[in-house]
Amino acid sequence: MFRRAPEQAAASADERPGFVARLRARLNRGASWLSRDLTELFTGRDIDAAILEELETRLISADVGVQATERILTALRARVARRELTDVGALIGALRECVVEILAPGAQPLVIDAAHRPFVILVVGVNGSGKTTTIGKLARRCAAEGRSVLLAAADTFRAAAIEQLEVWAQRSGAEFAAQQPGADPGAVVFDALQAARARGIDVMLADTAGRLHSQSHLMEELKKVRRVMQRVDPSAPHEVLLVLDANQGQNALAQAQQFS
């Protein structure tokens, strides 16, 4: 039987950090350090080799990737050598610039081709990545641009997915197409696409059930959805959007490769 030493006794209620402080400390673990934790760690210190080494460790720990980390640190070391980065604010700003420089070449705006009516967007991704919420935002954006929108609830598996998408349709002023929970996703998109064509809809956004990229049978189901769409419009879908969690690190690349 072990007993706690007196000097290690639990802190009094007055000395304990509050709930919000404890929650913030937990949320700031792992990959969520990019601004707040770096500022706290480096404030008051000169930007030197030791700080850059610590930054390198944190980038690797956050699963940024070895090649990307090396590229970022090479650029930062060069700027430190030129005395361009003298405080933590400048370092964080330079870090952001490096990340943007890496990501910018892959940026591609969503262009809705009016030649396709409806312009069909299939939204895919793993569970919990934010597909349905993204669809709601896109629907609002399209409506603000003067386009008519139809949301197709092809996620017939997740509890309340259909109801959630219907709420987004109501908020964005979009039309809505759905079937009963458990219905075949292919049948949902087939009927939705036919309805969108009949109503002269400009954009159709199709929600899909979340699936891990390693689940081959569910990936095959996505291929089936695509084939069914093409019975109505051989060129559909005109855009496939993969929704990723920004905190997933290198796993996001694996997902993109499998969903492509």
Solvent accessible surface area in square Angstrom, and as a share of the most:
residue,aa,sasa,rsa
1,M,218,0.97
2,F,204,0.85
3,R,215,0.79
4,R,158,0.58
5,A,34,0.26
6,P,119,0.75
7,E,146,0.66
8,Q,116,0.52
9,A,63,0.49
10,A,69,0.54
11,A,48,0.37
12,S,60,0.39
13,A,90,0.70
14,D,141,0.73
15,E,127,0.57
16,R,142,0.52
17,P,76,0.48
18,G,45,0.44
19,F,136,0.57
20,V,94,0.54
21,A,45,0.35
22,R,110,0.40
23,L,79,0.39
24,R,102,0.37
25,A,58,0.45
26,R,156,0.57
27,L,119,0.59
28,N,24,0.12
29,R,156,0.57
30,G,62,0.59
31,A,37,0.29
32,S,53,0.34
33,W,7,0.02
34,L,88,0.44
35,S,50,0.32
36,R,104,0.38
37,D,27,0.14
38,L,0,0.00
39,T,56,0.33
40,E,105,0.47
41,L,62,0.31
42,F,1,0.00
43,T,85,0.49
44,G,83,0.80
45,R,102,0.37
46,D,114,0.59
47,I,17,0.09
48,D,64,0.33
49,A,80,0.62
50,A,57,0.44
51,I,0,0.00
52,L,6,0.03
53,E,112,0.50
54,E,60,0.27
55,L,0,0.00
56,E,53,0.24
57,T,76,0.44
58,R,62,0.22
59,L,2,0.01
60,I,79,0.40
61,S,89,0.58
62,A,15,0.12
63,D,62,0.32
64,V,46,0.27
65,G,15,0.15
66,V,94,0.54
67,Q,156,0.69
68,A,27,0.21
69,T,1,0.01
70,E,98,0.44
71,R,123,0.45
72,I,2,0.01
73,L,1,0.00
74,T,90,0.52
75,A,38,0.30
76,L,0,0.00
77,R,107,0.39
78,A,43,0.33
79,R,61,0.22
80,V,30,0.17
81,A,83,0.64
82,R,141,0.51
83,R,202,0.74
84,E,82,0.37
85,L,7,0.03
86,T,95,0.55
87,D,74,0.38
88,V,22,0.13
89,G,48,0.46
90,A,35,0.27
91,L,0,0.00
92,I,12,0.06
93,G,27,0.26
94,A,3,0.02
95,L,4,0.02
96,R,140,0.51
97,E,100,0.45
98,C,10,0.06
99,V,52,0.30
100,V,95,0.55
101,E,103,0.46
102,I,51,0.26
103,L,121,0.60
104,A,54,0.42
105,P,110,0.69
106,G,68,0.65
107,A,79,0.61
108,Q,159,0.70
109,P,105,0.66
110,L,32,0.16
111,V,104,0.60
112,I,25,0.13
113,D,63,0.33
114,A,94,0.73
115,A,88,0.68
116,H,60,0.27
117,R,150,0.55
118,P,2,0.01
119,F,8,0.03
120,V,0,0.00
121,I,0,0.00
122,L,7,0.03
123,V,0,0.00
124,V,4,0.02
125,G,0,0.00
126,V,8,0.04
127,N,95,0.49
128,G,81,0.78
129,S,18,0.12
130,G,32,0.30
131,K,15,0.06
132,T,9,0.05
133,T,49,0.28
134,T,40,0.23
135,I,0,0.00
136,G,1,0.01
137,K,133,0.56
138,L,20,0.10
139,A,0,0.00
140,R,151,0.55
141,R,116,0.42
142,C,2,0.01
143,A,40,0.31
144,A,88,0.68
145,E,92,0.41
146,G,68,0.65
147,R,75,0.28
148,S,45,0.29
149,V,6,0.04
150,L,0,0.00
151,L,0,0.00
152,A,0,0.00
153,A,2,0.01
154,A,1,0.01
155,D,5,0.02
156,T,11,0.07
157,F,176,0.73
158,R,109,0.40
159,A,89,0.69
160,A,64,0.49
161,A,1,0.01
162,I,20,0.10
163,E,96,0.43
164,Q,61,0.27
165,L,1,0.00
166,E,67,0.30
167,V,62,0.36
168,W,54,0.19
169,A,2,0.02
170,Q,129,0.57
171,R,158,0.58
172,S,10,0.06
173,G,67,0.65
174,A,17,0.13
175,E,70,0.31
176,F,51,0.21
177,A,18,0.14
178,A,42,0.32
179,Q,60,0.27
180,Q,141,0.63
181,P,96,0.61
182,G,64,0.62
183,A,23,0.18
184,D,62,0.32
185,P,18,0.11
186,G,2,0.02
187,A,39,0.31
188,V,2,0.01
189,V,0,0.00
190,F,61,0.25
191,D,69,0.36
192,A,1,0.01
193,L,0,0.00
194,Q,87,0.39
195,A,24,0.18
196,A,0,0.00
197,R,128,0.47
198,A,91,0.70
199,R,126,0.46
200,G,26,0.25
201,I,4,0.02
202,D,37,0.19
203,V,0,0.00
204,M,0,0.00
205,L,0,0.00
206,A,0,0.00
207,D,1,0.01
208,T,2,0.01
209,A,10,0.08
210,G,15,0.14
211,R,6,0.02
212,L,87,0.43
213,H,35,0.16
214,S,88,0.57
215,Q,61,0.27
216,S,82,0.53
217,H,127,0.57
218,L,48,0.24
219,M,26,0.12
220,E,90,0.41
221,E,51,0.23
222,L,19,0.09
223,K,108,0.46
224,K,79,0.34
225,V,2,0.01
226,R,107,0.39
227,R,135,0.49
228,V,11,0.06
229,M,0,0.00
230,Q,65,0.29
231,R,184,0.67
232,V,19,0.11
233,D,25,0.13
234,P,111,0.70
235,S,54,0.35
236,A,1,0.01
237,P,9,0.06
238,H,36,0.16
239,E,54,0.24
240,V,54,0.31
241,L,43,0.21
242,L,49,0.24
243,V,19,0.11
244,L,68,0.34
245,D,57,0.29
246,A,108,0.83
247,N,107,0.55
248,Q,47,0.21
249,G,24,0.23
250,Q,80,0.36
251,N,67,0.34
252,A,19,0.15
253,L,101,0.50
254,A,37,0.28
255,Q,2,0.01
256,A,37,0.29
257,Q,114,0.51
258,Q,104,0.46
259,F,26,0.11
260,S,125,0.80
